C-alpha cells in the first residue's frame, strides 16, 4: 500500500469518527500532491458537509463529478446537500 493510499484510509476513518475538521486538513494536505483527484474531492465534500459548509461542499462534489462523472456517491451526497 502506498503512502497516499494510507492517507486516504486515514481520512476515511476520520470522517467515520466524525472528525471532519481533521479530515479536511488531511484532504487539503494530500491535494497539494494530487490536486485533480476525484476521490479526494469527494472526501473534501463530505468533510465540508459535516462542517455545515454546504456551498463549499457542493462545489467540491461538483468538481468530483467533473473529474469522475460516474461517481455515484458524489451524486448522492450532492443531492443531500442541495
N, C-alpha and C positions, 0 to 999 in steps of 0.2 A: 504494500500500500504506500502510495506516495505521500509526501508531506501535505500537499493540497487536499488529498482525499481525507487525511486525518483531520485537517482543519474543518472540512465540510461536515464531517461526522460530529465534531465538537460543536459547531454552530447548530446543527440539527438538535443535538442534546440540550443545548442552552435554550433553544426555542421550546422544546418539550417540557423543560423545567420552569418555563415562564420567566426566563431571564433575558427578556427581549433587548434591553439596552446593551447588555454584554454581547449578545448575539450580533446585534447591529454593528457594534465596534469591530468584532471579528470579521464580519462580512466586508466591511469597508476596508479593513486591512488587507484581506485577500483580494479584493477587487483592484487594488493597486498593482498586483501581479497579473491578474486575469480580468481585465476590465469588461470584456464583452462575453460574459458567461451567463447563460440563461438561468442556470440553477442558482447562482449567487443572486441574481436579480429577484428570483422567486423568494429566496430566504430573506432578502432585504425587504421585499414587500410584506412578507409575513411578520417580520420584526416591527416594521413601521405600523402595520395594522394593530398589532398588540399594544403598541405605544400610543395609539389613538391618532397617529399622523396619517389620516385617511387619504388626503390628496397626494402626499408623497408615496404612500403605499400604492395607490392607483397608478401613479407614474412609473414606479418600479415594475409593477406587474405588467403594464402595457409594454415596457421595454423588454421584459422577459418574453412576451408573446411576439414581439418584433423579431427577437433572436431565435425563438423556437415556437412557431405558430401551433404546433401540436401539443403544447404543454397544458394538459387538461387541468392540472392542479392550479396553475396560474389563472386559467379561465374561471374555475370555481371560486377561487379566492377573490378575483376581481368582481365577480357578481355579488359576492358577500359585502365588499367594501364600497360598492357603487350605490 
